[in-house]
Each structure stands twice: as structure tokens, then as C-alpha cells.
Amino acid sequence: MTLAGRLASIPSPSSGTLDLGPISLNAYGLMIALGVLAGIWLLGRRFVERGVGTREDASFLGLWGVLAGVIGARLYHVVTDWDRFSGNLEDIPKIWEGGLGIPGGLLAGLVVGLWLARSRGLTINEVATCLAPAIPLAQAIGRWGNWFNQELFGRPTDLPWALEIDDEHLPIGYPSGTTFHPTFLYESMWNLALCGALLWIDRRYRPRRGRLLAMFVLGYGAGRFWVEGLRIDEADHLGGLRWNQWVALAAVVGGGIYLVLTRGRDEATSSPADVELTPTPADDPTPSRTHELDPLVEPGSPDPQEHSH
């Protein structure tokens, strides 16, 4: 490794905990918690802006969705890495040591979150649209937990942003001082960019029928596929690809098919600027939820509140 590469590399934390006076916090769990809070904040803001629900609705759905997501993510990790747990069942609940399978977490969290949204009388498609950018924002922050745990890094590299790993965390067969691709950083940056792209697409084009969530699924799958291809941690392979790469491909295909099938069916015809200039009736001091706060509604279409379930 060159001297310049060594000076520019990313160091790993010396500990997986953060000490704040007498309080010691597990950094992995803290980053996940911060990600959850950021995601719920964005979800609540979008709920209010679009007239979908309240911040309390967002907090309720977010907390229960996250709880289901953590359980689903852990179960996915356990199933796909069963050799590690088959003789150590007591390790299954130890999520603070790492080991959350994001695909399982997304599936469980979305199913539970959308089901609860329906039970509260919220419009499912609207909730899905609000959720789309909030999920990658949470993931972008939560991925930094892998940095603290010194886990899930990629192949060796001498790039200036290569990741340093302590000897005790080095995979077998790699000499001391080897640096690796910081895949946690790649995925974090990808998710942050995906969040921004989804917010822009939503503001510019106003996709409906849950299409924005399908765009997230497709975008996340594409990023996860190439990031997963860099990783060197043990994983099951099928046809030359890691199992998670096949799951990522399924997400890309599934999201793409949904976008094709729903293309052009009910996209909003008015631009965001047109919606913002729509005057509020003088006899109604409260802006119309249907036409001011929810620009997805086309002129002349039925009030969605009459059909919410």
C-alpha cells in the first residue's frame, strides 16, 4: 500500500461504543435509532404537507413499522446465515452485535406499516408515496453502524478512501494493514442520493398509485446489487452471485414491472407551480386538503376522502 493511500484512508473506530460521561451507548444501535428518527421526521413532514395524515400518524406507523422491520431483518439474516446460528441459538436475539438483513426488514416493515395505515383510515397509495424517500434516509444513517462494528466491508483496495480494519476484525488470510472498500459508505451515499432523487421526482412529476415507492425499490435494488458484489463476508452463492444480489435483482425487476404496468394511467397533469397558485376559496379559511395540500388530485376528480378506507 502506498504512503499516500495510507495517509488518506478511513480509520475505523477503536470501539463500538460511545461514552457520554457515565453513559455508554452501543454505537450500532444508536445509528439505527438516529436513522429511524430521521425517517419518521421526514415521513411526518410529508404527511402534513400532502394532507395525508398527522405527525402522530407518522410516528405510530414508523415505530411499529420499524419494530416489524428489525424482527424481519434479523430473521432474514438468521435464515441466510443459518450455519452461524444453528449451534448458537442464544445468539439470535443479539442484534446489537450486528446482523440485520435489510431485504427482510424492508418487506416486514412495509407490510406492517401499510396494513396499520389502512386500519387508521389512511390512503395506502398516499402513505406509500410519503414513505418512499423516508426509508432511504433512515438507511443512509443506519448504515454507519457497520462502520462502528467494523463489518461488511468490501474487497481490498488502495484507493484514497480505503477503510482501515483492526487486526482483530481482519478476515482470515489478510495481513495486518490491509485496507478495504468501505461498502457501508457506498451504500449510505447511494441511499442519501436516492432520497434526494425521489424527493425531486415527487415534486417535479407527482407520480401516483404508489409508483414512487416502486422507484425506491428499483433504485435500492440497483445500488445494493453492485455494493453487495464488492463484499467479502461469507454468504451463500447461487449461479456465481451472492444470495443478496439475487434478491436485489428481484427488487429491480419487480419495481420495474410495476412502473411499466402503471405507466401513464393516472399521472397528475398539472405542474407543481400550477398547484401552488391555486387560490383558496374565501369562504373556507382552511386550505382544501384535496386540492391545495394534495396536488395529486386532478381537477374534476372525486374527493379521495370519500373513498378512503
PyMOL commands that set and color helices and strands:
alter all, ss='L'
color gray80, all
select helices_A, chain A and resi 3-8+27-50+55-80+82-85+89-91+95-97+102-119+124-142+144-149+167-169+183-205+211-230+243-261+272-276+304-307
alter helices_A, ss='H'
color red, helices_A
select strands_A, chain A and resi 17-20+23-26+163-164+179-180+237-238+241-242
alter strands_A, ss='S'
color yellow, strands_A
deselect
rebuild
show_as cartoon
